[in-house]
Amino acid sequence: VVGVGIHIYERVKNHVNGTLQEIQQFLDREEGQNRTIYVSPPAGPMESVYRGLLPNVAPENPAHPFLDVYELTKSCTMENCTFDGSHRSRYVNRWKAQLLLNTLCEVQ
């Protein structure tokens, strides 16, 4: 399970196209390996990266399994969903873990 969008985004000085290009290069290297699930960035300042990823990952591209936590974290509107605006609280992370388990069970 891989999700590094925010780290790439910061490294390329908040450049959306540079972030998407690096993620796409990673996905291309992994294609056919059937060993990774890419995780979206959480809701927040990464919306343009998230939207740019969608055509390149499942369900649009089944070769790249995708765990969409952007919409999940966006739907959490309570104050205690995050403790600093970026990192999620424990119960939101449990919710993401359940989503991962549901995804893995569907694959098998």
Protein Blocks (a to p, Z undefined) as FASTA:
>chain_A
ZZfklmmmmmnoopaklmmmmmmmmmmmmgonlpaccddddedjklmmmmmmmmmmcfkl
mmlgcddfklmmmmpmbfklpfnopaccfklmmmmmmmmmmmmmmmZZ
